[in-house]
Amino acid sequence: MNSDRTNTLIREVSAWIDNSPDNQGRDREALLWGRVAKVAEEAGEVIEKLVGMTGQNPRKGRSATQQDVEYELLDVAMTALAALAHLHADDPHPPDLLSLLAQHIEVVARRADLI
């Protein structure tokens, strides 16, 4: 899938969330708080799967796989990108979300003296 299509799909998912019946009429700031809180919730799901993968809960044993952890990590990334799209939903020329991510990756790599 090309990056233009990926950016479009992220924006479409974000708009779908904003326009869902339960979100109709909600203040944009309330929606933003909800979107950022959702990122934290998704991070909690990663931890749950990691606990299941590593067997940290003796009552449940090994109840998840590495693929489960990977899926949840990608869900966190998607949720964060959709929240970013929400921030720019009213921009006449919204930024390329994947380019913003790539720029951020470069900043972090630079801080780590990798580039």
trRosetta pair geometry for C-beta under 8 A, 3 or more apart (Angstrom, degrees):
i j d omega theta_ij theta_ji phi_ij phi_ji
1 5 5.1 -116 -176 85 94 126
1 6 5.5 112 125 -60 116 92
2 5 5.0 92 61 11 77 103
2 6 7.0 -142 101 -6 38 91
3 6 5.3 -53 -143 38 37 115
3 7 6.1 41 157 -21 69 102
3 96 7.2 38 147 -171 119 116
3 98 4.9 -121 -153 58 110 155
3 99 7.9 85 169 -44 142 78
4 7 5.9 -53 -149 35 29 111
4 8 6.4 30 152 -19 63 107
5 8 5.6 -54 -149 37 32 114
5 9 6.3 31 154 -19 66 106
6 9 5.8 -55 -147 36 30 109
6 10 6.4 32 154 -20 64 104
6 98 6.1 57 96 -50 126 135
7 10 5.8 -54 -149 34 31 111
7 11 6.4 27 154 -15 64 107
7 96 5.8 -68 -100 -148 150 66
7 97 5.2 157 -124 28 87 98
7 98 6.0 -102 -69 -3 95 101
8 11 5.8 -59 -151 39 30 109
8 12 6.2 30 152 -20 66 108
9 12 5.5 -52 -142 37 33 113
9 13 6.3 35 157 -19 66 102
10 13 5.9 -54 -149 36 29 109
10 14 6.4 31 151 -19 63 108
10 78 7.3 -149 -117 -152 93 74
10 81 5.0 -67 -148 133 136 116
10 82 5.9 -144 -170 -83 81 66
10 85 5.3 178 134 -52 96 144
10 97 5.5 -91 85 54 154 162
11 14 5.5 -55 -148 37 32 114
11 15 6.3 31 154 -18 66 106
11 85 4.9 -163 -100 -157 59 134
11 89 7.8 147 -151 -108 89 73
11 94 7.0 127 -104 86 131 158
11 97 7.6 -173 -52 -22 86 134
12 15 5.7 -52 -144 38 31 109
12 16 6.2 38 152 -25 63 105
13 16 5.5 -52 -148 33 32 116
13 17 6.6 33 152 -19 64 101
13 78 7.5 -27 103 174 162 106
13 82 5.4 -76 102 -109 108 124
13 85 7.8 97 68 57 81 156
14 17 5.8 -54 -154 33 32 110
14 18 6.4 28 151 -15 65 107
14 82 4.3 178 -81 -162 88 80
14 83 7.6 -171 -119 -57 112 19
14 85 3.8 -154 -25 93 164 125
14 86 5.1 -149 -169 -58 119 75
14 89 6.7 -147 129 -83 123 109
15 18 5.5 -54 -144 40 35 112
15 19 5.9 16 161 -6 69 115
15 85 7.9 -82 -34 136 71 123
15 89 6.9 141 -86 -133 80 117
16 19 6.2 -66 -139 49 23 99
16 20 6.7 50 153 -56 60 87
17 20 5.9 -29 -156 -13 32 115
17 23 6.7 72 151 -14 59 161
17 35 7.3 103 124 -99 144 100
17 82 6.6 79 8 164 144 132
17 86 7.6 -59 78 -79 120 121
18 23 5.7 -136 -164 126 31 146
18 31 6.0 45 -121 -162 84 147
18 86 6.4 156 -65 -120 119 100
18 89 6.7 70 -46 -115 167 164
19 23 6.8 -21 -12 78 3 115
19 24 7.1 38 -161 -79 47 81
20 23 4.8 73 59 16 82 106
20 24 7.4 -124 94 -30 40 79
21 24 5.7 -33 -153 -3 36 117
23 26 5.1 -72 -162 19 60 127
23 31 6.1 70 -158 -108 115 107
23 34 7.7 -154 -109 76 108 160
26 30 4.8 -116 175 86 103 124
26 31 5.3 125 107 -58 120 89
26 34 7.7 4 153 -4 157 143
27 30 4.2 90 63 5 90 106
27 31 7.0 -155 94 -7 47 83
28 31 5.4 -51 -149 36 35 115
28 32 6.4 39 151 -22 66 102
29 32 5.5 -49 -149 33 35 114
29 33 6.5 38 152 -19 65 101
30 33 5.7 -50 -149 35 33 112
30 34 6.4 35 150 -18 63 106
31 34 5.6 -57 -151 38 32 114
31 35 6.3 33 152 -22 67 105
31 86 6.6 -147 132 -171 110 134
32 35 5.6 -53 -145 34 32 111
32 36 6.4 26 158 -13 67 105
32 83 7.4 94 -148 -161 64 92
32 86 6.3 172 -99 124 71 126
32 87 7.0 76 -120 -85 114 73
33 36 6.1 -57 -145 40 29 105
33 37 6.1 30 155 -19 64 110
34 37 5.7 -56 -144 39 28 112
34 38 6.3 37 153 -28 63 103
35 38 5.6 -49 -153 26 31 117
35 39 7.3 39 147 -23 60 94
35 79 7.7 177 -173 177 73 83
35 82 6.9 -137 -155 110 116 89
35 83 3.9 150 147 -113 116 93
35 86 5.2 -146 -71 30 172 162
36 39 5.6 -41 -161 20 41 115
36 40 7.2 39 144 -13 63 99
36 83 5.8 110 -74 -153 57 148
37 40 5.6 -52 -159 36 42 113
37 41 6.4 45 144 -22 69 102
38 41 5.3 -48 -147 34 38 116
38 42 6.4 40 153 -20 67 101
38 79 5.4 -139 122 -168 102 126
38 83 7.2 178 60 -68 107 117
39 42 5.8 -54 -151 36 30 111
39 43 6.6 35 148 -22 63 104
39 76 6.4 76 -158 -156 72 74
39 79 5.0 171 -94 117 65 115
39 80 5.1 72 -118 -79 125 77
39 83 6.0 -52 -46 -15 118 151
40 43 5.5 -50 -150 32 35 115
40 44 6.7 40 149 -22 63 100
41 44 5.6 -52 -158 30 35 115
41 45 6.9 37 145 -21 64 100
42 45 5.4 -49 -155 29 40 115
42 46 7.0 47 146 -22 65 95
42 72 6.8 173 180 -172 80 80
42 75 5.0 -150 -156 121 123 101
42 76 4.5 170 121 -90 119 66
42 79 4.8 170 -12 12 157 157
43 46 5.6 -44 -157 26 39 115
43 47 6.8 40 147 -17 65 101
43 76 5.5 76 -75 -114 66 128
44 47 5.6 -51 -153 34 38 113
44 48 6.5 43 148 -23 66 102
45 48 5.4 -46 -148 32 37 117
45 49 6.5 34 154 -15 65 103
45 72 4.9 -151 115 -144 97 124
45 75 6.9 -30 81 83 136 142
46 49 5.9 -60 -153 40 31 107
46 50 6.2 32 150 -21 67 108
46 69 6.4 71 -156 -152 76 70
46 72 4.2 172 -88 124 66 121
46 73 5.6 81 -116 -71 127 63
46 75 7.9 -169 -61 58 92 103
46 76 6.0 -19 -40 -38 131 131
47 50 5.5 -53 -144 37 32 113
47 51 6.3 37 154 -21 65 102
48 51 5.8 -53 -152 33 29 112
48 52 6.5 26 149 -14 62 108
48 64 7.7 118 125 -40 69 154
48 72 7.9 -169 57 -122 88 165
49 52 5.4 -55 -149 41 36 114
49 53 6.1 39 152 -24 69 104
49 64 4.3 -168 -155 176 70 163
49 68 4.4 -157 -153 128 126 106
49 69 4.7 179 119 -84 119 62
49 71 7.8 -169 -122 59 171 91
49 72 5.0 173 12 -1 146 148
50 53 5.5 -49 -141 34 33 112
50 54 6.2 11 164 -2 66 111
50 56 7.9 22 121 4 73 130
50 64 7.6 -50 -41 81 14 140
50 69 5.5 79 -77 -113 70 120
51 54 6.4 -69 -142 48 24 95
51 56 4.4 -85 -149 52 76 117
51 57 5.6 52 158 -18 113 102
51 64 7.8 73 72 23 55 129
52 55 7.7 31 -174 -70 27 36
52 57 7.2 -21 -85 29 55 112
52 60 6.5 -61 -113 122 82 131
52 62 6.7 90 168 -165 60 40
52 63 3.9 -80 -150 70 108 83
52 64 3.1 82 101 2 122 106
52 68 7.0 -39 84 95 128 150
53 62 6.8 24 -158 -152 23 85
53 64 4.6 -62 -55 88 71 94
53 65 6.3 73 -109 -163 96 7
53 66 6.1 97 -141 -71 138 50
53 68 6.7 -170 -66 62 106 111
53 69 5.5 -27 -33 -41 152 123
54 62 7.6 -149 89 -111 8 85
55 58 7.5 49 168 -91 84 47
55 61 5.6 -23 -131 -171 94 45
55 62 4.4 -38 -73 -67 97 77
57 60 4.4 28 98 31 116 104
57 61 7.5 -60 87 -5 73 21
57 63 7.6 -28 62 10 113 123
58 61 7.0 29 -161 -71 35 55
60 63 4.6 -44 156 -26 110 138
64 68 4.1 -110 -170 72 100 153
64 69 6.7 106 138 -45 123 80
65 68 4.8 114 52 -2 67 97
65 69 7.4 -128 102 1 45 84
66 69 5.5 -52 -154 36 40 112
66 70 6.3 42 148 -21 69 104
67 70 5.5 -50 -144 37 35 114
67 71 6.3 41 154 -23 65 103
68 71 5.8 -52 -150 33 29 113
68 72 6.6 24 155 -14 63 107
69 72 5.9 -60 -151 39 31 107
69 73 6.3 33 152 -21 66 105
70 73 5.7 -54 -147 35 31 112
70 74 6.4 29 155 -16 65 105
71 74 5.9 -59 -153 38 29 109
71 75 6.4 35 147 -24 64 105
72 75 5.2 -46 -147 32 37 118
72 76 6.7 45 151 -23 64 96
73 76 5.7 -47 -156 28 35 113
73 77 6.7 33 148 -16 64 103
74 77 5.5 -50 -149 37 39 113
74 78 6.2 38 152 -19 68 105
75 78 5.7 -53 -142 39 31 110
75 79 6.1 33 156 -21 65 108
76 79 5.8 -58 -146 37 27 111
76 80 6.3 26 155 -18 63 108
77 80 5.8 -57 -149 37 29 110
77 81 6.3 25 155 -16 65 108
78 81 5.8 -56 -146 39 31 109
78 82 6.2 30 155 -19 65 107
79 82 5.7 -54 -146 37 29 111
79 83 6.5 33 152 -20 63 104
80 83 5.6 -52 -150 34 32 112
80 84 6.5 36 150 -20 64 103
81 84 5.4 -50 -150 35 36 116
81 85 6.5 41 149 -21 65 100
81 97 5.4 87 -162 169 101 134
81 101 7.1 -23 -99 -62 108 129
82 85 5.3 -46 -148 33 36 116
82 86 6.6 46 148 -25 63 98
83 86 5.3 -45 -152 28 36 118
83 87 6.9 45 147 -24 62 97
84 87 5.6 -44 -156 25 37 116
84 88 6.9 9 154 4 64 107
84 97 5.9 127 102 -133 125 106
84 100 6.9 -173 174 92 146 150
85 88 6.1 -75 -153 51 33 94
85 89 6.6 67 146 -69 68 79
85 94 7.2 46 -144 180 68 147
85 97 6.1 -29 -71 -81 88 139
86 89 5.4 -14 -151 -31 37 117
88 91 4.4 -31 -170 6 81 128
88 94 4.1 113 141 -135 121 100
88 95 6.1 -110 -121 21 166 83
89 94 7.4 16 -93 -89 19 136
91 94 4.4 124 73 -82 119 65
91 95 7.5 6 97 -13 164 68
94 97 7.9 -2 144 -49 109 86
95 99 6.8 -120 166 67 95 109
95 100 5.5 76 127 -50 132 119
96 99 3.8 55 92 11 114 117
96 100 6.7 170 89 -15 60 80
97 100 5.6 -51 -152 32 34 113
97 101 6.5 34 150 -18 65 103
98 101 5.4 -48 -148 36 38 115
98 102 6.3 41 150 -20 66 103
99 102 5.5 -50 -144 37 35 113
99 103 6.3 38 153 -21 65 103
100 103 5.7 -52 -148 35 30 112
100 104 6.4 31 152 -19 63 106
101 104 5.7 -55 -150 36 31 112
101 105 6.4 36 151 -22 65 103
102 105 5.6 -50 -149 32 33 114
102 106 6.6 35 151 -19 63 102
103 106 5.7 -53 -153 34 34 112
103 107 6.6 36 149 -21 66 102
104 107 5.5 -49 -149 32 36 113
104 108 6.5 33 153 -15 66 104
105 108 5.9 -56 -150 39 31 109
105 109 6.2 31 152 -19 65 109
106 109 5.6 -55 -143 40 31 112
106 110 6.1 36 155 -23 65 106
106 115 6.7 -56 -152 55 77 151
107 110 5.7 -54 -149 35 28 113
107 111 6.5 30 152 -19 62 104
108 111 5.7 -52 -150 34 33 113
108 112 6.5 22 153 -10 64 109
109 112 5.7 -63 -149 45 32 106
109 114 4.2 -83 -171 65 84 119
109 115 4.9 43 127 5 114 109
110 113 7.5 34 -179 -78 34 28
110 114 7.2 -88 -67 48 23 75
110 115 5.5 -56 -82 65 67 92
